[in-house]
């Protein structure tokens, strides 16, 4: 098998995760497999579940029912919902495996999420099912908080708030949820692997400041460097 079974892509909001995935969608399949070890792929992006949460709560409000997960300004009512989204990813992934035990002979899964806070990424990874953890590689797309905010402003497009490429967050939510994260702590613990429930997940960093994700050529160069490093650490 010449492909990553699972590649987790994480980073701050607007770091460039969706742009990298869009680049992979448009790549020649043969070259994508040879250069980046990404086979035909499916995405599990928790933003889809976030938006679904907002829509369900809005439907409940329209019918005079209490909102479940968010208030009228779409602030989460409790912390666990972040981990509920990871459990949704687990469920969707395990259904794929159940339908086809040889799924990864021909498929890569890209798992995408953003997390902030002092333990945000670590906590999210801890909720991933062992079926994912044993097959996972991870790419962190690095930008500073200030760059994340700048790009978050730029990508907002009215009428496309539900889209993967063009959704954005209000500044107050960016600051509250994402001003800090625990990536530097993760790197300091081990420069090559993240230990999650006894599973050693190989990781590499896509450096996206100065920005590369506006230029397909630069995306390809940096993604090629990351893929080569990760492939050299395959389990």
TORSE-414433 format. One line per 2 residues: for each residue z, x, y of C-alpha. Coordinates in steps of 0.25 Angstrom, whole numbers, padded with zeros to 4 digits. Layout:
<pts>
Z X Y ~ ...
</pts>
This chain:
<pts>
0000 0000 0000 ~ -0004 0006 0013
0003 -0004 0023 ~ 0016 -0006 0028
0022 -0019 0021 ~ 0031 -0022 0033
0031 -0017 0047 ~ 0042 -0022 0056
0038 -0020 0071 ~ 0049 -0022 0081
0052 -0018 0095 ~ 0056 -0024 0109
0048 -0036 0114 ~ 0034 -0033 0118
0036 -0019 0113 ~ 0022 -0020 0107
0024 -0026 0093 ~ 0015 -0037 0094
0004 -0028 0100 ~ 0005 -0019 0088
0003 -0030 0079 ~ -0008 -0036 0087
-0015 -0022 0086 ~ -0013 -0022 0071
-0019 -0036 0070 ~ -0032 -0031 0077
-0033 -0018 0069 ~ -0043 -0016 0058
-0035 -0019 0045 ~ -0040 -0007 0037
-0036 0002 0049 ~ -0023 -0005 0051
-0019 -0002 0037 ~ -0024 0012 0037
-0018 0016 0051 ~ -0005 0007 0052
-0003 0003 0037 ~ -0003 -0012 0041
-0010 -0020 0032 ~ -0014 -0035 0034
-0002 -0040 0041 ~ 0007 -0052 0044
0017 -0052 0055 ~ 0031 -0058 0056
0035 -0058 0070 ~ 0048 -0065 0074
0043 -0069 0087 ~ 0036 -0080 0080
0049 -0085 0075 ~ 0055 -0083 0089
0045 -0092 0095 ~ 0046 -0103 0084
0061 -0103 0088 ~ 0058 -0106 0102
0048 -0117 0098 ~ 0057 -0124 0088
0069 -0124 0098 ~ 0059 -0130 0109
0055 -0141 0099 ~ 0070 -0144 0097
0072 -0145 0112 ~ 0060 -0154 0113
0066 -0164 0103 ~ 0080 -0163 0109
0086 -0155 0098 ~ 0095 -0142 0100
0088 -0129 0100 ~ 0091 -0120 0088
0089 -0106 0092 ~ 0086 -0105 0107
0090 -0111 0120 ~ 0080 -0117 0130
0077 -0103 0136 ~ 0074 -0097 0121
0087 -0089 0120 ~ 0091 -0088 0106
0104 -0095 0103 ~ 0109 -0085 0093
0106 -0071 0088 ~ 0103 -0074 0074
0089 -0080 0077 ~ 0084 -0066 0079
0087 -0063 0064 ~ 0082 -0077 0060
0068 -0072 0065 ~ 0070 -0060 0055
0073 -0069 0044 ~ 0061 -0077 0047
0053 -0064 0046 ~ 0060 -0062 0032
0056 -0076 0027 ~ 0041 -0075 0031
0040 -0061 0025 ~ 0047 -0065 0012
0037 -0077 0011 ~ 0026 -0067 0012
0031 -0059 0000 ~ 0034 -0071 -0008
0020 -0076 -0007 ~ 0014 -0062 -0010
0023 -0051 -0016 ~ 0011 -0041 -0014
0010 -0045 0001 ~ 0012 -0031 0006
0000 -0026 -0003 ~ -0009 -0031 0008
0000 -0035 0020 ~ 0009 -0029 0031
0020 -0038 0038 ~ 0023 -0035 0052
0037 -0039 0056 ~ 0039 -0040 0071
0051 -0043 0080 ~ 0058 -0038 0092
0073 -0036 0093 ~ 0083 -0032 0104
0098 -0029 0105 ~ 0107 -0018 0100
0104 -0022 0085 ~ 0092 -0031 0086
0082 -0023 0078 ~ 0092 -0019 0068
0097 -0033 0066 ~ 0083 -0039 0064
0079 -0028 0054 ~ 0092 -0032 0046
0088 -0046 0044 ~ 0074 -0042 0038
0074 -0045 0023 ~ 0074 -0034 0013
0060 -0038 0009 ~ 0055 -0033 0023
0065 -0022 0024 ~ 0060 -0015 0012
0045 -0015 0016 ~ 0047 -0013 0031
0043 -0003 0041 ~ 0046 -0004 0056
0039 -0001 0069 ~ 0047 -0001 0082
0039 -0003 0094 ~ 0046 0005 0105
0046 0001 0120 ~ 0058 0001 0130
0064 -0012 0134 ~ 0058 -0011 0148
0044 -0009 0141 ~ 0047 -0021 0132
0050 -0030 0145 ~ 0037 -0025 0152
0028 -0029 0140 ~ 0036 -0042 0138
0032 -0046 0152 ~ 0017 -0042 0150
0015 -0049 0137 ~ 0019 -0063 0141
0008 -0073 0142 ~ 0011 -0087 0146
0007 -0097 0135 ~ 0008 -0086 0124
0023 -0085 0124 ~ 0023 -0088 0109
0013 -0077 0105 ~ 0016 -0064 0098
0009 -0055 0109 ~ 0012 -0062 0122
0027 -0068 0121 ~ 0037 -0062 0130
0052 -0063 0133 ~ 0059 -0066 0146
0065 -0054 0152 ~ 0080 -0060 0150
0077 -0061 0135 ~ 0071 -0047 0134
0083 -0041 0141 ~ 0093 -0049 0133
0087 -0047 0119 ~ 0079 -0034 0120
0084 -0025 0131 ~ 0090 -0016 0120
0087 -0014 0105 ~ 0092 -0006 0094
0079 0003 0091 ~ 0085 0016 0096
0097 0014 0087 ~ 0088 0012 0075
0080 0024 0078 ~ 0093 0032 0080
0098 0028 0066 ~ 0085 0033 0059
0072 0038 0065 ~ 0064 0033 0053
0070 0021 0046 ~ 0078 0009 0049
0089 0005 0039 ~ 0090 -0010 0037
0098 -0015 0025 ~ 0096 -0002 0017
0080 -0002 0020 ~ 0075 0009 0027
0064 0004 0036 ~ 0054 0015 0042
0051 0013 0056 ~ 0043 0020 0067
0042 0017 0082 ~ 0029 0013 0090
0031 0019 0104 ~ 0025 0009 0114
0030 0014 0127 ~ 0021 0018 0134
0014 0006 0129 ~ 0004 0007 0117
0002 -0007 0113 ~ -0008 -0011 0124
-0018 -0001 0118 ~ -0023 -0003 0103
-0026 0012 0102 ~ -0012 0016 0106
-0006 0005 0097 ~ -0014 0011 0085
-0010 0025 0088 ~ 0005 0022 0089
0005 0012 0077 ~ -0002 0022 0069
0009 0033 0072 ~ 0019 0022 0068
0012 0018 0056 ~ 0011 0032 0051
0025 0035 0053 ~ 0030 0022 0046
0020 0024 0034 ~ 0026 0038 0032
0039 0032 0030 ~ 0035 0021 0020
0045 0017 0009
</pts>
